[in-house]
């Protein structure tokens, strides 16, 4: 028997590509919501990459300061 320890083990619709890209039982098309969600994810990914690059730069700057302290 499979033991589920937390909610991350439960598969959800987030695992299914484009699960909001079809008509619902009410007949409304949710493609616009899906497009907004994808756009939001793209923006979030770009922001994460910029933050990661900034953190690398800050760490390199910190290492440079430490090296200069040891030399002086």
N, CA, C and O atoms as a MOPAC input file, in Angstrom:
PM7 MOZYME 1SCF
protein

 N      0.84000 1    -1.17400 1     0.00000 1
 C      0.00000 1     0.00000 1     0.00000 1
 C      0.89100 1     1.24500 1     0.00000 1
 O      1.91500 1     1.28800 1     0.68200 1
 N      0.49400 1     2.23800 1    -0.76000 1
 C      1.22600 1     3.49100 1    -0.86800 1
 C      0.89000 1     4.39500 1     0.31100 1
 O     -0.28000 1     4.64100 1     0.60300 1
 N      1.91500 1     4.88400 1     0.97900 1
 C      1.71700 1     5.80400 1     2.09200 1
 C      1.94200 1     7.22700 1     1.60300 1
 O      2.98600 1     7.52800 1     1.02500 1
 N      0.98600 1     8.08800 1     1.82800 1
 C      1.09500 1     9.48800 1     1.43400 1
 C      1.47100 1    10.29400 1     2.67400 1
 O      0.71600 1    10.34300 1     3.64500 1
 N      2.63800 1    10.92100 1     2.63300 1
 C      3.13800 1    11.65700 1     3.77800 1
 C      2.66200 1    13.10600 1     3.80900 1
 O      2.39700 1    13.65200 1     4.88100 1
 N      2.55500 1    13.72400 1     2.64700 1
 C      2.07700 1    15.10500 1     2.60200 1
 C      1.36700 1    15.34600 1     1.27200 1
 O      1.26700 1    14.44900 1     0.43600 1
 N      0.88300 1    16.55300 1     1.09400 1
 C      0.06800 1    16.86000 1    -0.08000 1
 C      0.85600 1    16.86000 1    -1.38600 1
 O      0.25400 1    16.78800 1    -2.45700 1
 N      2.18600 1    16.93800 1    -1.33000 1
 C      2.96200 1    16.94700 1    -2.56800 1
 C      2.92000 1    15.59600 1    -3.27300 1
 O      3.25300 1    15.51200 1    -4.45500 1
 N      2.51900 1    14.54300 1    -2.57400 1
 C      2.41100 1    13.22800 1    -3.20200 1
 C      1.09200 1    13.03500 1    -3.94300 1
 O      0.93000 1    12.04800 1    -4.66100 1
 N      0.16400 1    13.94600 1    -3.78400 1
 C     -1.14500 1    13.81400 1    -4.41500 1
 C     -1.10100 1    14.51100 1    -5.77200 1
 O     -0.87900 1    15.72000 1    -5.83000 1
 N     -1.30800 1    13.77400 1    -6.86600 1
 C     -1.27800 1    14.41500 1    -8.17800 1
 C     -2.47500 1    15.36200 1    -8.35200 1
 O     -3.59800 1    15.05000 1    -7.95600 1
 N     -2.20600 1    16.50700 1    -8.94600 1
 C     -3.25300 1    17.49300 1    -9.17900 1
 C     -3.27300 1    17.87400 1   -10.65200 1
 O     -2.48700 1    17.36100 1   -11.44900 1
 N     -4.16800 1    18.76700 1   -10.99900 1
 C     -4.25800 1    19.23600 1   -12.37800 1
 C     -3.05300 1    20.05700 1   -12.78900 1
 O     -2.86000 1    20.31100 1   -13.97800 1
 N     -2.22800 1    20.48300 1   -11.82400 1
 C     -1.02900 1    21.22900 1   -12.17800 1
 C     -0.06000 1    20.36200 1   -12.96900 1
 O      0.80400 1    20.88100 1   -13.67600 1
 N     -0.19800 1    19.04200 1   -12.85300 1
 C      0.67000 1    18.12400 1   -13.57600 1
 C      0.24500 1    17.95300 1   -15.02900 1
 O      1.01600 1    17.43300 1   -15.83600 1
 N     -0.95300 1    18.37400 1   -15.37300 1
 C     -1.49800 1    18.16600 1   -16.70600 1
 C     -1.32400 1    19.44700 1   -17.51500 1
 O     -1.79200 1    20.51000 1   -17.10800 1
 N     -0.65300 1    19.34600 1   -18.65600 1
 C     -0.42900 1    20.51900 1   -19.49000 1
 C     -1.74800 1    21.00100 1   -20.07700 1
 O     -2.49700 1    20.21600 1   -20.65900 1
 N     -2.02700 1    22.26900 1   -19.92700 1
 C     -3.19400 1    22.88500 1   -20.53800 1
 C     -4.51500 1    22.36000 1   -20.01000 1
 O     -5.47800 1    22.25700 1   -20.77000 1
 N     -4.58700 1    22.03000 1   -18.74300 1
 C     -5.83300 1    21.47200 1   -18.23500 1
 C     -6.95900 1    22.48800 1   -18.20200 1
 O     -8.12700 1    22.11900 1   -18.07700 1
 N     -6.61400 1    23.77300 1   -18.31300 1
 C     -7.65700 1    24.80000 1   -18.33900 1
 C     -7.96200 1    25.26400 1   -19.75400 1
 O     -8.77000 1    26.17300 1   -19.94100 1
 N     -7.34700 1    24.67200 1   -20.72900 1
 C     -7.49100 1    25.12000 1   -22.09800 1
 C     -8.69600 1    24.55500 1   -22.82800 1
 O     -8.73400 1    24.60300 1   -24.05700 1
 N     -9.67100 1    24.02700 1   -22.12600 1
 C    -10.84200 1    23.45300 1   -22.78800 1
 C    -12.11600 1    24.02100 1   -22.15500 1
 O    -12.07400 1    24.69300 1   -21.12500 1
 N    -13.23400 1    23.73500 1   -22.79500 1
 C    -14.50700 1    24.22100 1   -22.27600 1
 C    -14.88400 1    23.48600 1   -20.99700 1
 O    -14.62800 1    22.29100 1   -20.84800 1
 N    -15.48600 1    24.21100 1   -20.09400 1
 C    -15.94200 1    23.61800 1   -18.85100 1
 C    -17.37200 1    23.11400 1   -19.02900 1
 O    -17.95300 1    23.25200 1   -20.10600 1
 N    -17.92600 1    22.54500 1   -17.99900 1
 C    -19.29800 1    22.05100 1   -18.08400 1
 C    -20.30200 1    23.20500 1   -18.21800 1
 O    -21.45300 1    22.98400 1   -18.59300 1
 N    -19.86500 1    24.43900 1   -17.91100 1
 C    -20.74200 1    25.59700 1   -18.07200 1
 C    -20.71400 1    26.12700 1   -19.49700 1
 O    -21.56600 1    26.93400 1   -19.86800 1
 N    -19.74100 1    25.68500 1   -20.31100 1
 C    -19.66200 1    26.11800 1   -21.69800 1
 C    -18.72300 1    27.28900 1   -21.92500 1
 O    -18.50700 1    27.67900 1   -23.07200 1
 N    -18.15400 1    27.86500 1   -20.86500 1
 C    -17.22600 1    28.98100 1   -21.02100 1
 C    -15.83600 1    28.44500 1   -21.33300 1
 O    -15.38300 1    27.47300 1   -20.72900 1
 N    -15.16900 1    29.08900 1   -22.28000 1
 C    -13.81300 1    28.69500 1   -22.64800 1
 C    -12.82500 1    29.39500 1   -21.72800 1
 O    -12.87500 1    30.61500 1   -21.57100 1
 N    -11.93500 1    28.63500 1   -21.12600 1
 C    -10.99400 1    29.19500 1   -20.16200 1
 C     -9.59500 1    29.37000 1   -20.75100 1
 O     -8.61200 1    29.41500 1   -20.01100 1
 N     -9.50200 1    29.46800 1   -22.05900 1
 C     -8.19900 1    29.64700 1   -22.69100 1
 C     -7.52000 1    30.93600 1   -22.28800 1
 O     -6.29400 1    30.97800 1   -22.17900 1
 N     -8.29600 1    32.00200 1   -22.06300 1
 C     -7.70400 1    33.26500 1   -21.63300 1
 C     -7.05600 1    33.14700 1   -20.26800 1
 O     -5.98300 1    33.70200 1   -20.03200 1
 N     -7.70000 1    32.43200 1   -19.37800 1
 C     -7.11500 1    32.20800 1   -18.05700 1
 C     -5.85100 1    31.38800 1   -18.13600 1
 O     -4.88900 1    31.63700 1   -17.40800 1
 N     -5.85300 1    30.41400 1   -19.01800 1
 C     -4.66200 1    29.59300 1   -19.21800 1
 C     -3.52600 1    30.44600 1   -19.77400 1
 O     -2.38200 1    30.31200 1   -19.33900 1
 N     -3.83100 1    31.32000 1   -20.72800 1
 C     -2.80600 1    32.18900 1   -21.31000 1
 C     -2.24100 1    33.13500 1   -20.25800 1
 O     -1.03400 1    33.37400 1   -20.22300 1
 N     -3.10900 1    33.67900 1   -19.39700 1
 C     -2.61700 1    34.55700 1   -18.32600 1
 C     -1.73200 1    33.79900 1   -17.34900 1
 O     -0.72400 1    34.32600 1   -16.87900 1
 N     -2.11000 1    32.56000 1   -17.04400 1
 C     -1.30900 1    31.75900 1   -16.12300 1
 C      0.07100 1    31.47200 1   -16.71300 1
 O      1.08000 1    31.55100 1   -16.01300 1
 N      0.10700 1    31.14100 1   -17.99800 1
 C      1.38100 1    30.87300 1   -18.66200 1
 C      2.22900 1    32.14100 1   -18.69400 1
 O      3.43200 1    32.08500 1   -18.43800 1
 N      1.61900 1    33.27800 1   -19.00600 1
 C      2.34400 1    34.53900 1   -19.02900 1
 C      2.90600 1    34.86200 1   -17.65100 1
 O      4.04500 1    35.31400 1   -17.53300 1
 N      2.11700 1    34.63200 1   -16.61500 1
 C      2.58000 1    34.87500 1   -15.24100 1
 C      3.76600 1    33.97400 1   -14.90600 1
 O      4.71900 1    34.42200 1   -14.26800 1
 N      3.71800 1    32.72100 1   -15.32600 1
 C      4.82400 1    31.79800 1   -15.07300 1
 C      6.08100 1    32.22600 1   -15.81800 1
 O      7.18500 1    32.10800 1   -15.28500 1
 N      5.92800 1    32.72300 1   -17.04100 1
 C      7.08700 1    33.19100 1   -17.80700 1
 C      7.72500 1    34.38500 1   -17.11100 1
 O      8.94800 1    34.44800 1   -16.98900 1
 N      6.91700 1    35.32400 1   -16.65700 1
 C      7.43400 1    36.49600 1   -15.94500 1
 C      8.11800 1    36.07400 1   -14.65800 1
 O      9.17900 1    36.60000 1   -14.32100 1
 N      7.52700 1    35.13100 1   -13.93200 1
 C      8.13300 1    34.64900 1   -12.68800 1
 C      9.47500 1    33.97600 1   -12.95400 1
 O     10.42500 1    34.14900 1   -12.18900 1
 N      9.55200 1    33.21000 1   -14.03900 1
 C     10.80600 1    32.55100 1   -14.38500 1
 C     11.89000 1    33.57700 1   -14.70800 1
 O     13.03100 1    33.43000 1   -14.27000 1
 N     11.54600 1    34.60300 1   -15.46400 1
 C     12.51000 1    35.65400 1   -15.79000 1
 C     12.98000 1    36.34400 1   -14.51400 1
 O     14.17500 1    36.59200 1   -14.35100 1
 N     12.05400 1    36.65700 1   -13.60400 1
 C     12.43200 1    37.29800 1   -12.34400 1
 C     13.33700 1    36.40100 1   -11.51500 1
 O     14.28600 1    36.89000 1   -10.90100 1
 N     13.06700 1    35.09100 1   -11.48200 1
 C     13.93000 1    34.16900 1   -10.73400 1
 C     15.33000 1    34.13800 1   -11.32700 1
 O     16.32200 1    34.11300 1   -10.59700 1
 N     15.40500 1    34.14000 1   -12.65200 1
 C     16.73200 1    34.11900 1   -13.28800 1
 C     17.49900 1    35.40700 1   -13.02200 1
 O     18.70300 1    35.36100 1   -12.77200 1
 N     16.82400 1    36.56200 1   -13.07100 1
 C     17.49000 1    37.82600 1   -12.75000 1
 C     17.96700 1    37.84100 1   -11.30000 1
 O     19.07600 1    38.29100 1   -11.01400 1
 N     17.13100 1    37.34700 1   -10.38600 1
 C     17.52900 1    37.30000 1    -8.97600 1
 C     18.71300 1    36.36800 1    -8.77200 1
 O     19.62500 1    36.68100 1    -8.00700 1
 N     18.70600 1    35.21700 1    -9.45500 1
 C     19.81500 1    34.28000 1    -9.33000 1
 C     21.11200 1    34.91800 1    -9.82900 1
 O     22.15300 1    34.78800 1    -9.18500 1
 N     21.05500 1    35.60700 1   -10.97200 1
 C     22.24300 1    36.29000 1   -11.49800 1
 C     22.71100 1    37.37000 1   -10.53000 1
 O     23.91400 1    37.53700 1   -10.32800 1
 N     21.77300 1    38.10900 1    -9.92800 1
 C     22.12900 1    39.14100 1    -8.96400 1
 C     22.80500 1    38.51900 1    -7.73600 1
 O     23.79700 1    39.05100 1    -7.23700 1
 N     22.27200 1    37.40400 1    -7.25500 1
 C     22.86700 1    36.73500 1    -6.09400 1
 C     24.27500 1    36.23400 1    -6.40200 1
 O     25.16100 1    36.31700 1    -5.55100 1
 N     24.48800 1    35.71900 1    -7.60100 1
 C     25.83200 1    35.28700 1    -7.98400 1
 C     26.78900 1    36.47100 1    -7.96900 1
 O     27.91300 1    36.36300 1    -7.47800 1
 N     26.33800 1    37.61000 1    -8.51400 1
 C     27.16600 1    38.81800 1    -8.49400 1
 C     27.46600 1    39.29000 1    -7.08600 1
 O     28.59100 1    39.69500 1    -6.79400 1
 N     26.47700 1    39.24300 1    -6.21400 1
 C     26.68900 1    39.66100 1    -4.82100 1
 C     27.67200 1    38.72900 1    -4.11500 1
 O     28.51300 1    39.17700 1    -3.33500 1
 N     27.56000 1    37.43300 1    -4.39500 1
 C     28.47100 1    36.47900 1    -3.76800 1
 C     29.90000 1    36.69300 1    -4.27000 1
 O     30.84400 1    36.62800 1    -3.48300 1
 N     30.07000 1    36.94800 1    -5.57500 1
 C     31.39900 1    37.21900 1    -6.13300 1
 C     31.96900 1    38.49400 1    -5.52000 1
 O     33.16000 1    38.56000 1    -5.21600 1
 N     31.12900 1    39.49600 1    -5.33900 1
 C     31.57800 1    40.73800 1    -4.70500 1
 C     32.01900 1    40.47100 1    -3.26500 1
 O     33.04200 1    40.99100 1    -2.81800 1
 N     31.25900 1    39.67300 1    -2.55500 1
 C     31.59200 1    39.33200 1    -1.17300 1
 C     32.92100 1    38.57900 1    -1.10500 1
 O     33.75100 1    38.86200 1    -0.24200 1
 N     33.12400 1    37.61500 1    -2.01900 1
 C     34.39100 1    36.88700 1    -2.03600 1
 C     35.56400 1    37.81800 1    -2.32900 1
 O     36.64500 1    37.66100 1    -1.76100 1
 N     35.34400 1    38.79400 1    -3.22400 1
 C     36.40400 1    39.77300 1    -3.50400 1
 C     36.76300 1    40.59800 1    -2.29100 1
 O     37.94000 1    40.86700 1    -2.05300 1
 N     35.76300 1    41.00800 1    -1.51200 1
 C     36.01600 1    41.78300 1    -0.29300 1
 C     36.80900 1    40.94500 1     0.70100 1
 O     37.74800 1    41.44200 1     1.32300 1
 N     36.44100 1    39.69000 1     0.85300 1
 C     37.13800 1    38.80600 1     1.79700 1
 C     38.57400 1    38.60100 1     1.37300 1
 O     39.47100 1    38.62300 1     2.21500 1
 N     38.81900 1    38.39900 1     0.06900 1
 C     40.19100 1    38.22000 1    -0.41400 1
 C     41.02600 1    39.47800 1    -0.17000 1
 O     42.19400 1    39.38200 1     0.20400 1
 N     40.43600 1    40.65100 1    -0.37900 1
 C     41.16100 1    41.89900 1    -0.16200 1
 C     41.49900 1    42.09600 1     1.30300 1
 O     42.54500 1    42.66500 1     1.61200 1
 N     40.65000 1    41.64500 1     2.21400 1
 C     40.93300 1    41.75000 1     3.63500 1
 C     42.11100 1    40.85900 1     4.01700 1
 O     42.93200 1    41.24600 1     4.84800 1
 N     42.20200 1    39.68000 1     3.42400 1
 C     43.28600 1    38.75400 1     3.74100 1
 C     44.62500 1    39.27800 1     3.22600 1
 O     45.65400 1    39.10300 1     3.87900 1
 N     44.61300 1    39.92000 1     2.05900 1
 C     45.83900 1    40.43900 1     1.45900 1
 C     46.34200 1    41.62400 1     2.25900 1
 O     47.54500 1    41.73800 1     2.49300 1
 N     45.45500 1    42.50700 1     2.68300 1
 C     45.86600 1    43.73900 1     3.36600 1
 C     46.25700 1    43.52400 1     4.78900 1
 O     46.62300 1    44.47500 1     5.47900 1

